[in-house]
């Protein structure tokens, strides 16, 4: 039998094969050893914490004592200097940037104030600053419900435990102004005893059950998305108790949720111009994410928004929850080999094309609302207007759905463009019907008032912003905030 040396002398390529095979095995064993050491370090860290963090502990610093790197990275969410083309962490007055939003949300609190959120660090502060939680839009409107706090603070967990889920939802937002102190933090996603990811908000558990899915059977990678899906979703408040519900029982598509809402005849408000019963989309980020290519390839929210970081020989998950464009080298370039400039350009190209079509749909909807008002003013009947109002409802639902999801143009650009395109079809159909109704009333053209600025648009729908600002100041003073 020939020795290894004899075989190598006869076939020199065998030596190189053995060399590279050994190199590969050494590399694999190194990765395995590194992974074992990381898991062992994590296990030791968790054992040190076991029993030391109280249930319902909402303060970050109480957790940060044991997980300093995660805590330090979380504090970076206080930075509001990052701006991307259509997002970022800086406050942006969206009504000033797109005045037509005031008209589309006429009669809804969003027409008073809509600013881009600055991130988790400011979740509680931004709620208190918003004009939307002040006086009601019109007499008869109830106060903002306690349900509105659900996704803003880990203190909600303690309040739900004290009052019960339904009891918490049934309270007023102002009932908890002094009890909700800590913005979104560790307890929202982690079990204080084991540090394992967990679902803390009942609405997601109830929605999963309604779809026939067992939350106990999902993988850790799926949990790295589902903890985000507790809040970054479409939802509505059900009944007088304002019970929080995700409308997923028919599916996660915009069409399925539309069918759900139509079947129960739900609407968030009636538009004062067109009298259309409308839906206010929230932020269907999860629903659109699952329809995109990154979800199909198995990536979680955390992979892009909370990437792994290595510091001082320690690997941990960054809790600086921010746009992937903030540090492309740690997010996109983990998988993609293009330059940062090219990857950023790819994202902006998709965002711009979708934003342009979304703006076109918004402008068409503005015209439809004013044209519907003109038809009502000239004596149009309920029977004549019913098909028009349904088309406006469905068109605006699609516009709002695409606009409310901050990462829509990146998460699922094809689906979002489809949603906007069907919205344009529906509003054009509505305007065609309106043109016939208006023509029968002797009206050839409806004049649209000047809404070129936020202030002009708010004046056009009768909002007295000086009065609203004064009422908001009095409201906060009254409740001691």
N, C-alpha and C positions, 0 to 999 in steps of 0.2 A: 504494500500500500504506500502510495506516494505521500511525502510530507508536504506541509503547507508551503515551505520554502521552494520545494521542487515544482509544485503546481504554479507558484507565482513566477518562477523563472521561465517555465514553458508558456504561461499566459500572463504577461505583465499587467493586463487590464484588471486581472483579479485582485491585485494589490490595491489598485485605486478603488475598486468596488468595496473591498473590506475597510479601507480607510474612511470612505465617505459614509458607509453604513455605521461604523463605530462613532463617527462624528455626529450623525443624526440621532443615534441612540443616546449618546451623552447629552445632547441638547434636550431631548424629550425627558430624560431622567432629571435634568436640571430644572425644567419647567415643573415637573411633578413634585420635586423636592421643595421648590419655591412655593407652590400652591399649598402643600402640606404645612409648611412653616407659617404661611399667612393664615390658614384656617386655624392652626393651633394658637396663634397669637390672638385671633378673634375670639376663640373659645375662652382663653384665659381672661381677656378683657371683659367678656360677658359674665364670667364667674365672679369677677371682682365687683361687678355692679349688682348682681342678683340680690334683691331685697333692699337695696339702698335708695331706689327711686320710688317714691310713693305713687300709688294709683292716682290717675287724673292730675299728675304733676304737669302744669303747663309752662313753667318757667324754663327757658332754654338753658340758663346757667346751671340749673340743677342737674341737667343731663351733661352739659359741657364739661363738668368737673371730671367725668369719666371718659369722655370722648372729645378731647380738646381739639384735635385736628378737624373733625367734622363740625364742631362748634365754631371754630375760627373761620372755616370756609362759609358757614351759614351767615356769619356776620357780614360777609361781603355783599349780601343781598341789600344792604343799606346803601350801597353805591348807586346813585341814579344818573351817572354821567354817560352810560352807554346808550347810544341811539343807532338803530339800523334804519334802513330806508322806510320801513313801515311799522317799526316797533321799537323795542328797547326798554330801558328802565326809567327813562325820564317822563315826567308828566306831560301829556299832550292833550290839549283841548280839542277833542274830536269834533265838537259842534262848530268850532271856529274853522277847523280844517275842511269840514264838509257841511256847510250850512243847510243843505237839503235834508240832513238827518232831523233837524228841528221839525220840519213839516211831516216827515214820515212818522215821527213819534209824537205828533200833536195829540194832546190829551193824556199822554203818558209822562211819568216823572222823568224819563230820559230826555225829554225835550227841554227840561230845565238845566240839566247838567250831565255831561258825559265826558269823563276824562279817562285816559288810559291809565290803568293801575301801575303803581311803581314797583310792584313785586310783593312777595310774602312778608317781608320785613315791615311793610307799611299797611298791611291788610286792615287792621283796626283803625288806624289814623285816617286812611282814605275813606272809610265808611263814614266816620264822624264829620269829615270835611264836605262830604257830598251834599248838594242841595236836595238830592232825592229823598233824604230821610227827614226833611223838615215838614212843613205844612202839607196837607193833602192837595192833590191837583184841583179838586172841586168839592163843594159841599156834599156830604154823604159818603165820601171815601173814608175808609177806616185807616187807622195808624199802621205804619209798617210793622209786620209781624216779627216775633222773635225768630222765626224761621230764617230770616235774612242773616242771622249771625252764624248759621250752621257751618259755613266753610271759612270763617274768618279767624277762628281761634280755637286752640285746644281746651280753653276754659269751657267750651260748649259741652265737652264730655262730662264734666262735673255737673253742669246744669241739667243735662239730660238725665243723669243719674238721680239728681235731687227731685226733679219735677216730673220725670217720666218723659218718654219721647213725645207723646201727644200733648202733654202738659207744657213742655218747652215750646213746641210749635205754636201752641195756642196763646202764649204770652205776647206782649208787645215788644218791639225792638227796644223801646225806651226803658222797659223794665230791667234790662240787663246792662245798661250803659256803664254802670260802675263795677259790674262783675266781670265783664269781658275786658281783660286787660292785655293779655299776651297774644301777639299775632301768631300766625301759623307756625308751628314748631314740631319738635320731635314726637310728642305724644299723639299727634294726628296720624302718624304712620307706624309707630313702633310700640311693641309691647314692652312696658317698663321692666318686666321681670326677665324676659328672654332676649330683648332687642329684635326679635323677629318682626318682619313686616306684618301688619294686621289691618283689617278694615274696621274703622271706628265709627263710620257714619251709616246708620241703618238704611238710608235710601238706596245705597248701592247693593246691600245684601238683599233687600226686598226686590230690587230690579232684577238681580241675577236669578233669584228664585222664580220670579214671574216668567223668565225666559227658559226655565228648566235647567239652570246651570248650578252646579254645586261648588261653592266658593272654596270648600275644603279640599278640592281635587285639582286646584290650579297649581302651576309650577311657581318656583321662586321668581323666574324671569317674568312670568305673567303678573305676579304680584308687584313687580317693579313698575308696572303700568297701572294696575288696578288701584293702588293707593292714590294715584293721581286722578283716576276716574271717579273718586269719591266726590270730587268738586268740579273738575273741568269737563262738564257735561251739560246737556240740555235737561231742564227740569221745569216743573210747575208746582204751584201750591194748590192742594186739593181741598175743596170745601171750606166751611167757616173756620175750621181749626187750622187752616193753612198748612196741611200736612204735606211734607216734601215728597214728591214722586218723580221718578225718571220714567218717561213715556216709552218704554222699550218693549212692552209685551208683544207688539206686532213686528218688531225688528228695529235695527239701528239706523236705517236709511231715513233721509229727509222725507221721503214719500210715505214710509211706514208710520212715522210719527205724526205726519199730517193726517193720515187716516185715523190714527188713534184719537187725535184732538177733534176731528170732525165727527166721529161717532159719538163722543160724549158732549158734543156741542160746546166745547170749551173755548173761551177767548180771554185774553188778558185785559183787553179794553176795547171800546168802540171808538173809532176815529171820528173826531168832531166835524171834519169836513165831509168825508165821503160816507160816513156812518157804517163803514165796513167793520165787522167784528174781527179784530186782529190778534195775532200771536206774537209775543215778544220772545225771540230766541235768546237764550242765555249765552253759553260759550261751549258749543258742542265740539270740543277739541278731541275727546276720546272717540266719539262716533265717527269723526272724519279720519282720525289717525288709523283706525282699524281698516279703512278702505284704501290706505296708501301702500306704496311699495315697501317702505321701511318696516311696517307692521307685518307685511307678508313675508319679509325676510327674517322675521323673528326679533327685531330690535324692540326694546322697551323705551318708555319715556325717559327713564334714568340714563340709558346709554348715551343719549344726546344732550339732555339737560342737566345731568348730574354725573359726568364722566369719572372714571377711575383716575386717581392722581397718585403719584409716588413721591414721597418726601422723606429724606433721611432713611431710606431703606424700608419705609413703611408704605403699603398700598392701601388706600381707602377711597370711599366714594365721596366726591366733592358734594357738599350741600349748598354750594353757591348756585342756586337754581336760576338759570339765565338762558338766554338765547344761545343756541349752538354757534351762532356767528360771532359770539364774544371771544371764543377761543377755538377757532377752527382746527388748530393743530391737535387739540385734545379730543375733538368730536369727529368732524367730517373726515379728517385725514387718517383716522384709525382704519378706515375702510377704503377711502378714495385717495388716489395718488396725484390728483391734479393740484395745482398751486392754490394757495388761499385766495388769491385774486380771482382765479377762474371759478372756484367753487362759490364764492360770494356772488360773482356775476351770474352764475347759473340760478341761484336762489332769487336774486333780484329780478331777473328776466321773467321768471314765472309769476312772481308777486305783482310785477307791473302789468302784465297782460291780464291777469285776473282782476286787479284793482280797476283797470280801465273799463272792463265789461261790467263790473259791479257798479261803478259810478253811472254807467249808461242806464242800467236797470233802475237805479235810484232816481235819476232824473225823469225817467218815464213814469215811475210811480208817483212822483210829485205832481206831474201833469194829470194823472188819472184821479188823484184825490181832489184837485181843484175842479176838474171837469165833472166829477160826480156831484160835487157841491152845487155846481151850476145847474145840473140836471134836477137835483132836489128843489133848488130855489125856483125853478120853472114849473114845478108841479109834477115831476116824475113820480110814478106809483111804485109801491113796494114790489109788485109783480114785475114791473119793467126792470127794476134795479137789482133784484135778487141775483140773477146770473152774473151781473157786473161785480157785485160785492164779493161773491165767492171767488171770482178770478183775481180781484185785487188782494183778497186775503191770502190766496195761495201764492201769488207773485211776491207779495211783501214777505211772507214767511221764508221764501227761498232767498230773497235778498238779505234779510236779517240773519238767516242761518249762516250764509257765507261771510257776512260782515262780522258777526259776533265771535266766530272762531278765529282767534288771533293767529294761529299757525296754519290755517286752512290751505293757503296757497302753496305751502311747503309739504304739509302732511299728505294731502291728496289732491293735487292740482287738477287731475282729469275729472274727478268727481265734483269738485267745486265748480269747474267750468260748465259741467253738465247741469248742475243745479241753477247756476246763473242763466244759462241759455234757456232752460225751461221756464224760468221766471220771466224772462223777456218775452217769450211766446205768450204767456198768460196775460201779462199786462197789456200787450199789444191787442190781444183778443178783447180784453176789457175796454180798451179805448175805442176799438172798432164798434162795439155795441153802444158805447157812450155817444159816439159820433152820430149814430142813427137816432138815438133818443134825443140828442140835442138838436139835430136837424128837424125832427118832428115838432120841436118847440120853437123853431125859427132862429136857432143860434148856430152860426157858422164857426165861430172861434171863441175860446175862453181865454181871457187875459190872466196871466199869472203875475202876482205881485212881485216886487223886487225882493228877492231873498238871497242876495249876493253875499251877505254877512250873517253871522250868528244873530246879531242884535236885530237886524232887519227881519230875519225869519221869525224870531221870537215875537217881535211886534206884530207880524202878520197873523199870528195865531192867538194874539191877545194876551201874551204873557207880560206881566209887570215885574221885571227882574229886580228892580229896586225894592219893591214890596217883598218879594220872595227872599231876598238876601236878609232883609230886616227880620222877617219871620223866622228864618233859620237861626239867626243870632239869638233871638228871644227864646227859641226852642232849646238851644244848647244851654243857655243860662238857666232856664227853668228846671232842667234835669240835672244841673250841676256839673256840666262838662265844659 
